[in-house]
């Protein structure tokens, strides 16, 4: 794994908001405390609005910006101004940019926080650039493109003491809390096995969200006038433009996306992580349909083994995509929808599908678990509150999202040696603290990759 030279890092000294507020209260009372009074970039009074910039504001990014529009939207950046145009129109006073590096340089003093919703391969370089400037960061799932980037993102957020949140909105839901509280209440006993599945990249039987298991197109159409192709590629290896990649179908390509696992894993595996208090696995294994050096397979199965955690038993976690599913449990009533996306928890005293014990008769007898978790004000609101000095958001990088993303992306890493070795199945032994594969050292090359010249973390 190549070490990248990091630019000289500068960190302004910050005055603790708690210390300042305590001293200010002894002298006088303020309804609004200016950002300049608090001292230090990134410090925002709870009563003051954040100045937010967006990087990647078409599609999902436009939705994220809308979700934080209670604050000041001061700058917007996208390499495809046609796709981003709807968002541009909603915020006519925001400055517009194509290169986030230029935006961060020019708007440095005007920005408190940044929303990153680019394709996966640009997440880390954009988020790292913002955090090193002391900006709070909201970054879409699966947080990064590689395991190494996810580890570094968590470490950088901790170092610069910025408020962060990954875009796995379900973590703030009532369903996630019910899953945790039901399992913690012992309703199905010790959970030793979990199955999670999705139909992605498929859309039912006869359609796809994006193609996988395909080769690189040979045609070389002209780059549309509204796309800056070099900026779209960012740190990825150069290749000619093709609509098979942009604006949306990039997710299935190794160089740009993270496949079905990256798309859905941080959503669906999140409640499992929380309820079972998981950390790094000891092994990860995978099998899949045909896979090549260009795109992810049409379907795959990834299995993780987690060790004991205190008084919690070891856990086997099985992931399925491309429409594959685990065997239907006999406890599930005949005719009950099994779903194209789902969770199955297997305990030594019972089973749960999503947040409900099966069969439904047992759920009705059980009722609801005791409330042990505070309810969320909303996923994006958690981040806004954290930026203003509140508690860390539920999927912040250092305490949760960084580890979750590393584990999710390990599943993709497990598929890569299968291409070279032409194996139908592979099992890796993982040292999470050291961040390395111990039984197949050559697999460690896939923890990260070299960036194109001009791009770095």
C-alpha positions in Angstrom: 0.0 0.0 0.0 1.5 3.3 -1.1 2.1 6.0 1.5 0.8 9.4 0.2 2.5 12.6 1.2 0.1 14.7 3.1 -0.1 18.5 2.7 1.1 20.6 5.6 -1.7 20.5 8.2 -2.7 23.6 10.1 -5.2 23.4 13.0 -6.5 26.6 14.6 -6.7 26.5 18.4 -10.3 26.5 19.5 -11.9 27.8 22.6 -14.1 25.2 24.2 -17.7 26.3 23.7 -18.7 24.9 27.1 -15.9 27.0 28.8 -16.9 30.1 26.8 -20.6 29.8 27.5 -20.0 29.3 31.2 -17.8 32.5 31.3 -20.2 34.5 29.2 -23.2 33.6 31.3 -21.4 35.0 34.4 -21.1 38.4 32.7 -24.2 38.8 30.6 -26.7 36.9 28.5 -26.7 36.5 24.7 -29.5 35.4 22.5 -27.1 35.0 19.5 -23.4 34.6 19.9 -21.5 35.6 16.7 -19.2 33.0 15.2 -16.3 35.4 15.4 -16.7 35.8 19.2 -16.5 32.1 19.8 -13.1 32.1 18.0 -11.8 29.4 15.7 -13.4 28.1 12.5 -16.1 25.5 12.9 -17.4 27.0 16.2 -21.1 27.9 15.8 -23.5 29.0 18.5 -26.6 26.8 18.9 -28.8 29.7 18.0 -26.8 30.6 14.9 -27.3 29.1 11.4 -24.5 27.0 9.9 -23.0 28.1 6.5 -23.1 24.9 4.5 -21.5 23.9 1.2 -22.4 20.9 -1.0 -20.1 18.8 -3.0 -22.0 16.7 -5.5 -25.5 18.2 -5.4 -27.4 16.4 -8.2 -29.4 13.3 -7.3 -28.9 12.1 -3.7 -26.8 15.2 -3.0 -29.7 17.5 -3.8 -31.8 15.6 -1.3 -29.2 16.0 1.4 -28.9 19.7 0.8 -32.7 20.0 1.0 -32.6 18.2 4.3 -30.2 20.7 5.8 -31.8 23.8 4.1 -32.9 25.2 7.5 -29.3 26.4 7.6 -27.5 28.8 5.1 -26.6 27.1 1.9 -23.7 29.3 0.8 -21.8 27.3 -1.9 -22.6 24.4 -4.3 -20.2 22.3 -6.3 -20.8 19.7 -9.0 -18.9 18.6 -12.1 -22.2 18.1 -14.0 -24.1 21.4 -14.0 -27.0 20.0 -15.9 -27.7 17.3 -13.3 -27.1 19.9 -10.5 -29.2 22.6 -12.1 -32.4 21.9 -10.1 -30.4 22.3 -6.9 -28.7 25.4 -8.2 -32.1 27.0 -8.9 -33.4 26.3 -5.3 -30.4 28.2 -3.8 -29.8 31.1 -6.3 -27.6 33.0 -3.8 -25.1 30.1 -3.3 -21.8 30.4 -5.2 -21.4 27.7 -7.8 -18.2 25.7 -8.5 -17.1 22.7 -10.5 -13.9 21.8 -8.5 -14.4 21.3 -4.8 -10.7 22.2 -4.2 -11.2 25.6 -5.7 -14.4 26.1 -3.7 -12.8 25.2 -0.4 -9.9 27.5 -1.0 -12.1 30.5 -2.1 -14.9 30.0 0.4 -12.8 28.8 3.3 -13.8 31.7 5.7 -17.5 31.4 4.7 -18.0 27.7 5.3 -18.7 25.9 8.5 -19.8 22.5 7.2 -19.8 20.5 4.0 -22.1 17.8 2.6 -20.4 15.3 0.3 -22.6 13.2 -2.1 -20.3 12.5 -5.0 -19.8 9.0 -6.5 -18.0 6.8 -4.0 -14.5 7.2 -5.4 -14.4 10.9 -4.6 -15.9 10.7 -1.0 -12.6 10.5 0.8 -10.6 13.1 -1.0 -13.4 15.6 -0.7 -14.2 14.9 2.9 -10.6 14.8 4.0 -10.0 18.2 2.3 -12.9 19.7 4.3 -12.0 18.1 7.6 -8.4 19.3 7.4 -9.8 22.9 7.1 -11.8 22.4 10.3 -15.1 21.9 8.5 -17.8 19.6 9.8 -18.7 16.9 7.3 -21.8 14.9 6.3 -20.8 12.2 3.8 -23.0 9.8 2.0 -22.7 6.0 2.4 -20.7 3.8 2.2 -18.4 6.6 3.5 -15.5 5.7 1.3 -14.3 3.6 -1.7 -11.7 1.6 0.3 -11.1 0.1 3.7 -8.0 2.3 4.2 -9.9 5.5 3.4 -12.6 4.6 6.0 -10.0 4.1 8.7 -8.3 7.4 7.8 -11.6 9.3 7.7 -12.4 8.2 11.3 -8.9 9.1 12.5 -9.0 12.6 10.8 -12.5 13.4 12.2 -11.2 12.6 15.7 -8.0 14.6 15.2 -9.7 17.8 14.0 -12.7 17.4 16.4 -15.3 18.0 13.7 -18.9 16.9 13.8 -19.5 14.1 11.2 -22.4 11.9 10.0 -22.6 9.2 7.3 -25.6 9.1 5.1 -27.2 5.9 6.4 -30.5 7.5 7.4 -32.1 4.3 8.8 -29.8 4.5 11.9 -32.1 7.3 13.2 -35.3 5.3 12.7 -37.7 3.9 15.2 -37.2 0.4 13.6 -33.5 0.4 14.4 -34.2 1.3 18.0 -36.9 -1.4 18.3 -34.4 -4.0 16.9 -31.8 -3.0 19.5 -34.2 -2.9 22.4 -35.9 -6.2 21.6 -32.6 -8.0 21.3 -31.2 -6.4 24.4 -34.4 -7.4 26.3 -33.5 -11.0 25.5 -36.7 -11.6 23.6 -35.0 -14.2 21.2 -32.1 -15.0 23.5 -28.4 -14.8 22.4 -28.2 -14.0 18.7 -25.6 -16.2 17.0 -26.5 -15.8 13.4 -27.9 -13.0 11.1 -28.9 -13.0 7.5 -29.3 -9.8 5.5 -30.2 -9.6 1.8 -31.0 -7.2 -1.1 -32.0 -7.5 -4.7 -29.5 -4.8 -5.8 -28.2 -4.3 -8.4 -31.3 -6.0 -9.7 -34.7 -4.3 -9.6 -37.0 -7.3 -9.2 -36.5 -10.1 -11.8 -36.5 -8.3 -15.2 -34.7 -5.0 -14.5 -31.6 -3.6 -13.0 -30.7 -0.4 -11.1 -27.3 -0.5 -12.7 -25.3 -3.1 -14.7 -22.7 -5.5 -13.1 -20.9 -8.4 -14.5 -20.2 -6.5 -17.7 -17.0 -5.5 -19.6 -15.8 -2.0 -20.3 -17.5 -0.4 -23.4 -15.3 0.0 -26.4 -17.1 3.0 -27.9 -15.7 6.5 -27.3 -18.5 9.0 -27.5 -17.8 12.7 -27.1 -17.9 14.1 -23.6 -21.1 16.1 -23.1 -20.6 19.9 -22.8 -22.1 19.9 -19.3 -19.7 17.4 -17.7 -16.1 18.1 -16.7 -14.9 14.5 -17.3 -11.4 15.0 -15.8 -12.9 16.3 -12.5 -15.6 13.6 -12.6 -12.8 11.0 -12.7 -11.0 12.7 -9.8 -8.5 10.3 -8.2 -9.6 7.3 -10.3 -7.4 6.0 -13.2 -8.1 7.8 -16.5 -10.5 6.2 -19.0 -12.5 7.7 -21.8 -16.0 9.0 -21.1 -19.0 6.8 -21.7 -22.6 7.1 -20.5 -22.2 3.7 -18.9 -20.4 5.5 -16.1 -22.1 8.9 -15.7 -24.2 10.4 -14.4 -25.7 7.4 -12.5 -24.4 3.9 -13.5 -21.0 4.3 -11.9 -21.9 2.2 -8.9 -21.2 -1.2 -10.5 -17.7 -0.3 -11.7 -14.7 -1.2 -9.5 -12.9 2.1 -10.2 -15.9 4.3 -9.2 -18.4 2.5 -7.0 -18.7 -0.1 -4.3 -21.4 -2.4 -5.8 -24.5 -3.7 -4.1 -22.7 -4.2 -0.8 -21.5 -0.6 -0.7 -24.9 0.7 -1.8 -27.1 -1.1 0.7 -24.7 -2.6 3.3 -24.2 0.5 5.5 -28.0 0.8 5.7 -29.0 -2.8 6.4 -26.0 -3.9 8.4 -26.1 -0.8 10.7 -28.9 -2.1 13.1 -27.0 -5.4 13.3 -23.9 -3.6 14.4 -25.7 -1.6 17.0 -27.9 -4.4 18.4 -25.1 -7.0 18.6 -22.3 -4.5 19.5 -20.1 -5.7 16.7 -16.6 -4.6 15.9 -14.0 -6.1 13.5 -14.6 -9.6 12.3 -12.0 -12.3 12.5 -12.7 -13.8 9.0 -14.6 -12.8 5.9 -15.4 -15.2 3.1 -17.2 -14.8 -0.3 -18.5 -16.6 -3.3 -20.2 -15.0 -6.3 -21.3 -15.2 -9.9 -18.7 -14.4 -12.7 -16.5 -11.5 -11.6 -14.0 -9.5 -13.7 -11.6 -6.5 -13.3 -14.2 -4.0 -14.5 -17.4 -4.6 -12.6 -18.8 -6.2 -9.5 -20.5 -9.6 -10.0 -24.2 -9.8 -10.6 -24.7 -11.7 -7.3 -22.6 -12.5 -4.3 -22.7 -13.9 -0.8 -20.3 -12.6 1.9 -20.0 -14.2 5.3 -18.4 -12.6 8.3 -17.4 -14.3 11.6 -17.3 -12.1 14.8 -15.7 -13.2 18.1 -17.3 -13.1 21.5 -17.8 -9.6 22.9 -17.9 -9.7 26.7 -20.9 -11.9 27.6 -22.2 -11.9 24.0 -21.7 -15.1 21.9 -19.8 -15.2 18.6 -21.9 -14.2 15.5 -22.0 -15.3 11.9 -23.3 -12.6 9.6 -24.3 -13.5 6.0 -24.9 -11.0 3.3 -26.7 -11.8 0.0 -27.2 -9.6 -3.1 -28.4 -9.9 -6.6 -31.7 -11.4 -5.5 -30.2 -14.3 -3.5 -31.7 -15.0 -0.1 -31.3 -17.4 2.9 -33.7 -20.3 3.3 -37.1 -19.2 4.4 -37.5 -19.9 8.1 -40.2 -22.4 9.0 -41.6 -19.9 11.7 -42.6 -17.5 9.0 -46.3 -17.8 8.2 -47.3 -19.2 4.8 -48.0 -16.4 2.4 -46.3 -13.8 4.4 -44.1 -11.5 2.3 -40.4 -12.5 2.5 -39.3 -9.3 0.8 -36.5 -8.5 -1.7 -34.6 -6.7 1.1 -34.6 -8.0 4.6 -33.0 -9.0 7.9 -33.3 -12.3 9.8 -31.9 -12.6 13.3 -31.5 -16.1 14.8 -31.2 -16.5 18.5 -31.1 -19.5 20.8 -34.7 -18.7 21.9 -36.3 -17.5 18.7 -36.1 -15.6 15.5 -36.8 -12.1 14.2 -37.5 -10.7 10.7 -36.7 -7.0 10.8 -37.9 -5.8 14.2 -40.6 -8.4 14.7 -40.5 -11.8 16.3 -41.8 -14.7 14.2 -44.3 -16.1 14.0 -46.5 -13.0 14.5 -48.4 -14.7 17.3 -45.2 -14.6 19.5 -44.7 -10.9 18.6 -48.2 -10.1 19.8 -47.6 -12.0 23.0 -44.3 -10.1 23.6 -45.6 -6.6 22.7 -43.0 -3.9 22.8 -39.6 -3.9 24.5 -38.7 -1.4 27.3 -37.4 1.8 25.9 -33.7 2.1 26.5 -32.7 4.4 23.6 -33.4 8.1 23.1 -35.3 8.8 19.9 -33.7 10.7 17.2 -34.7 14.3 16.1 -33.9 13.1 12.6 -30.8 11.9 10.8 -29.7 15.2 9.3 -30.8 17.1 12.3 -28.5 15.0 14.5 -25.6 16.3 12.4 -26.7 19.9 12.5 -27.1 19.7 16.3 -23.6 18.1 16.6 -22.1 20.9 14.5 -23.5 23.4 17.0 -21.9 21.7 20.0 -24.5 19.0 20.7 -23.9 15.3 21.2 -22.2 13.4 18.4 -24.5 12.3 15.6 -25.5 8.6 15.6 -23.4 7.6 12.6 -20.4 9.8 13.3 -17.1 8.7 11.7 -14.9 8.0 14.8 -17.3 6.1 16.9 -19.4 4.2 14.5 -19.4 4.9 10.7 -15.7 4.4 10.2 -15.7 0.9 11.6 -19.0 -0.1 10.0 -17.7 1.1 6.6 -14.4 -0.8 7.0 -16.3 -4.0 7.7 -18.8 -3.5 4.8 -16.0 -2.8 2.3 -14.1 -5.9 3.5 -16.7 -7.9 1.7 -15.8 -6.3 -1.6 -12.1 -6.7 -0.9 -12.7 -10.4 -0.4 -14.0 -10.6 -4.0 -10.9 -9.1 -5.6 -8.4 -12.0 -5.1 -11.0 -14.3 -6.7 -10.4 -12.6 -10.1 -6.6 -13.2 -10.1 -6.6 -16.6 -8.5 -9.7 -17.8 -10.4 -11.2 -19.2 -7.3 -14.9 -19.8 -6.8 -14.7 -19.0 -3.1 -12.1 -17.4 -0.8 -11.7 -16.9 3.0 -9.6 -14.1 4.5 -8.4 -13.9 8.1 -8.6 -10.3 9.3 -6.6 -8.4 11.9 -8.8 -5.4 12.4 -6.6 -3.4 14.7 -3.6 -3.8 12.4 -5.8 -3.4 9.3 -4.4 -6.3 7.4 -5.2 -9.7 5.9 -3.0 -12.3 7.6 -3.4 -15.5 5.6 -3.2 -14.1 2.1 -0.9 -11.1 2.2 -1.3 -10.3 -1.5 -5.0 -9.3 -0.7 -3.7 -6.3 1.2 -3.0 -4.5 -2.0 -6.8 -4.0 -2.3 -7.1 -2.1 1.0 -6.3 1.1 -1.0 -5.0 2.2 -4.4 -2.8 4.9 -5.9 -4.5 8.1 -6.9 -4.1 10.0 -10.2 -1.5 12.8 -10.1 -3.0 15.9 -8.5 -5.3 14.0 -6.1 -4.4 13.0 -2.5 -5.8 12.5 0.9 
